[in-house]
Amino acid sequence: MSSVPTLFDPIQLGAVRLPHRILMAPLTRCRAGVGNVPVALNAEYYTQRASAGLIISEATSVSPRGFGYPNTPGIFTDEQVAGWQGVTRSVHAAGGRIFLQLWHVGRISHPSYQPGGELPVAPSAIAPRGKIFTGTAMEDYVAPRALERSEIAGIIAEYVHGARLAKAAGFDGVEIHNANGYLLDQFLRDGTNHRGDDYGGSVQNRSRLTLEVTEAVVGVWGADRVGIRLSPGGVFNDMHDSDPLSTFGHVLRELTRLGLAYAHVTQVTAQDIAHGAKEGVGPQELRPAYPGKIVSAGGFTHESGDRALAEGWADAIAFGVPFLSNPDLPERFRRHAPLNVPDENTFYASGPKGYTDYPAWVG
């Protein structure tokens, strides 16, 4: 490897050796089968992209209460494990590596997704602005139910159960989804956490669930096969924090002592800024708080990815939409080949169109 790393240099992320630094970011595609079980089409999709340095799977719910979108996968039943085994076997046979992203949406849900039509759960009873697709129509989000202090141990146990089943399903590791306005992010930020107990108030308290979940998942996998995703500047799902650099700097310093495989820290994109996000809250600014490996994502190109590695504030880059529409993205980057144009109408559709029918480069 040269003294200045590029996307095509190998890297060690914890226990996993990657042949290059072009990762596939987690991408919700809404194509799981009945019972939130991965199916053969999902295996085909991931296997087409096995040339990624590492695939980070789509967000996968650890709980029946953790859903907020149609046809997304779970990791809490034997049937879901069997479905994921089909994915991991196929990816490994193609020479790939794949982590499962553990997820709970918290308030970004609706009674139509909840067992018994109950309210979604969250740190505080604050409804997000916006609307949610309930399967038949777009409806306003509802105010969630604030979790009782006594229920939090059960949330941690759900992540542990999901982590154990991910191991049974044959994954190479797991990534904890602590970003994008979902449950753990809701606890972390003061815009959504107004609790008066030891899980709210100070940044130390608001960070508590993130750190407890991470420590518990490390107890299943070992730190060198666990990553975590954070979105310090993100405003998606009506999120904000009064001092994000302080909040996320604290979390990253606390995570450093665990020795994780990586922290996946997203950068602020133009789309974020259009929705009210501010620049200056991302991996560049937070690098001093985290000396471990940083994976970054958010609108990168081949050139900007190489630049981030050269500047030292990222160690690998996760690509989302470019991998969605270019199953052979590393080879296209290597050849400086043109990229397929993504079909946004099929991002969250069903079937193979816009999912497994993007062509590989022929040149």
N, C-alpha and C positions, 0 to 999 in steps of 0.2 A: 504494500500500500504506500502511496506517496505521502509526503508530509502534509499535504493539503488533501483531505479526503474528498471523494466524489461519490455520486450515487452508485457507481459500479464497484466501489471497494467493499469487501466483506466486512462484517461487523459481528461481534458477540453481544447478544442481548441476553444477559443472564446465562441460563444453561443452553441457550439455543444459538447455534452458529448460523448466520445468514450469509448467503453468497453475494448479496448486494444490499443496498439500502433503500430500495424502492418497495414500500409496503403497500398492501391493499387496505384502505381505511374501511371501517365498519359502515355498511350501507343497508338501511332498511329497504326491502324490496316487496314485502307483502305477498309472498308466494309460498308460504307454508301450507301444508295440507290440513285435513280435518284433525281436530285435537291439537292444533299448533305443532304438528309433527313435520319435520323436514322430509322431503320426498325426493324421488330420483331426479327431478328437474333441478332441485337445489344442488344436488351432488354434481350434476353436469356443469352448472354455472360456476361453482367454486373450482372444480377441476380444470375448467378452461383457463382459470387464472392462477394455476399452481406455480407459475414462474415468478410470482411475487416473492420478494425476500421473505415476507411473512404475510399471510392473510389474517386479518382480524375480522371475525365473523360479524354478520349483522347483529344488532342488539337482540338479546335473547332473555326472555322474562324468567326470573327465578321463582315466580309466584303466580297463582291464578289471579291475584289482585294487581299484578304488575303490568297488565296490558292496557294499551290505549289506541291501538291501530288494528285494522283487520288483518288476519292471516299472517301474523308475525309468530316466530317460533318460540317455544318454551324449553326449559331444562329442569322440569320437576316431576316428570312421569317416566315410567319405563319405556313407553311407546316413543316419547321424544328422544330418549337416549338411543333407542334402536335406529330412529331416523337419522340422528346425527352420526351414528357409527357408519352409515352408508356414505355420508359426506367425508368423514375423516379418512376412511379406508381408501376412497377414490383419490383424494388429494395426496395422501402419502404415496400411493402407487404411482402417481405422476411426479413424485419428487418434491412435493410441496410441504410447507409447514403452516399450521393453522391454530390460532388461539380463539377461544370462545369469549364473546363479550357478555358479561353478566349485567342484567338490567332490571330495573323496576321503575315504572313511569311516574309513580306517585300521583300528584294532582292532575297530570296531563292524561286524564281518562274521563270516564263518564259512567253513570250507572249501567248503561247498556253493555259495558265490558266487564262489569263486576259481578262476582258470584252473588246470586240472590238480588241483583239490582241495587246493591248497597252503594253508598257514596265512596268515591276514591279516598285514599288516605294521603296525608301530607304532614309536614311538621306543624303547620298552622292552617286554620280554616280560611284561606285566602284564595279566591277564585282567580285563575289566570284570565287575562283578556284574550278574546278571540273565540274561534269556533272549532269544533271537533267533528269529524265524520263518524257517525254512529252506525254506519252500515247501510243506512237508507237516506240520510239527509245530513246537512251541516247544522249543528246545534251549538248553542252557547255552552261554554264550559260551566260546570257547577262549582259551588264552593265545596271543597273537600272536607272530610272529617279529620280533625287534628288527632294524630296518634297519641294514645295515652302513654305515659312513661313506662308502664308495665308491658306495653306491646313491643317496645323497641328490641328487646332480646329476641323476639320472634322474627323480626325483620332480619337481624343478623343471622339467625339460624337458617332463614331461607337462602341467603347468599352462600352459606356454608354447604347447604344441601345441593344447591346448583353447582357449586365448585366441585363437589364430590362426584356428581353425575357427569360433569364435563370430563373428569378424569376417566370415568367408566366409558364415556363415549369416544375416547381415543384422541382427544385434543392434545396439543403440545404445551398448552398453558392457557391462562385466562387473562382477560382484561376487565377490570371493574369500571363500569360506566358511571362516572362521577361528573358528568358534563351535560350541557345542552338543556338544562332546566328540568331534569328528571329527579327522582326522589333524593338521592344523596346530594346532588347539587342544590336542591331545595333546602335541605338542612344546612348546607354550608353558607349560603348567602343571606345577608340580613334583610334583603327585600322580600324574601319568602319565609323566613324563620323569625317568628315573633314569640317564640316560646319563653316561658319564665322559669323553666327548670334547668337542669344541668346539661341539656342539649340545645339551649338557646342563650342569647345574650352575647357574651364575649366570643371572640374568634376561637378561643380555646374550646368553649362549649359547642359552638356551631360546627367545629371540626371533629367533634368526638365521634359521631357516627361514621364518618369517612374513615377515620383511623381504626375504629373498632372492627368495621367490616373488612378493611384491608388486612389487619392483623389476623382475623379469623380465617380469611381465604388463604393467607400465607401459611397458616397452620395446616391446611389441606395440601397445598401444592409445593410449598417452599417458596421463598421470596424470589428465587431466580427463574421462576416460571409464572410470575404475576406482574402485570402492568396495570396502570390506572389512567383513565382519560379525564382531563380537566379542560374547561373552556373559560378561562379567566375573564376574557373580554366579551363573551357571547351574550346576546340579548334574546336569543331564540326562546320561545315559550314564556315570554313576558318576564325575563329574568333581569335582575340588577343587584348591585351591591354598592354600599356607600364608599368602600375603600378596597377595591379588588386587589390591588398590589399587596396590601397588607394581609388580606384574607388568604390569598393564594400563596403568597410568600411564606406565611406561617405553615400552611398545609404542606408545601413542598419541603420545607426544612424538617418537619416532623416525619414525612415519608422517607427522607434521606436515611434515617437511622435503620429503616427496615431493609435496605439493600434490594429494592425491587429490580426486576429485569429492565424496566423503563417507566418513565412518566410520559404520557401522550398528551401534549399541551398544544391546543389549537391556537392559531393566530387569528386576529381579527380580519375578516374579509370585507371587500367592498359591499357585499350584500348586508353584512352585519352593520356597517356604518350607515347604510341607507335606512336601516331600521332603528337607528339611535345609538349604536355602539360607538365608543371612543377609541381612537388609536392609542398605542402606548401601553397596552395591557396584554402581553403575550409572552411567548417563550424568550424573546430577546431581552425583555425587561426582567423576567423572572429567572433567567439562567443563573445569576449569582446565588439564588436560594437553593439550587438543586445541582449538585456536582455529578449526579448519576447520568445515565443515558436518557436523552430527551428525543422522543419521536414528535414531530410536528406535522400538522395537517391544516388545510385551509387555502384552497386556490393556488397551490403551487404548480409551476411548470418545471420542465427539465432544468431550465436555466436558473430559475429562482431557488429550486431545491439544491442544486450544486452550490449556489451562493450562500445559502443558509449553513450548509455543512462547512464551507470554507471559512465563514465568519465565526463558527464555533458555538452557535446558540442552538443548533440541532445536530443530532447524530444520525438520524434517519428521517425519511419523509414518507408520510402516508398519503396516497392519492385516492380520492373517492370517485368522482364522476369520470375522470379519465380512465380508471380501471373498469368502471361500469360499461363503457362503450368500446374499450380496447382490451380484450382479454389477454393480448400479448404485449401489454404496455412496456415492460422492460426491453423487449426486443425492438419495439418501435423507437424508444428513446436511444437505444444503442445505435440504430441505423439512421437516426434523425429523420424517421419516416413520418408522413402526415398521420394525423389522428382521425379516427371515425368521429362523426358528429353525433352526440347523444340525442336520443329521442325522448324529450321530457314527458311526453304524453304516456310513455310506458314505464316511467320510474316506479309507480306503485300500482301497476295493472296486474293482470294474471296471465299465465301461460308463457310460452317461449319468446313471443315477440318483444323485442327490446330487452331481452334477458339473456338468452343463449344464442341469438342469431346474429350477433355482431361478428363480422369477418375478421380473421387474422390478416396481417400484412402479407401481401405477395409482391415481392419486388426483386 
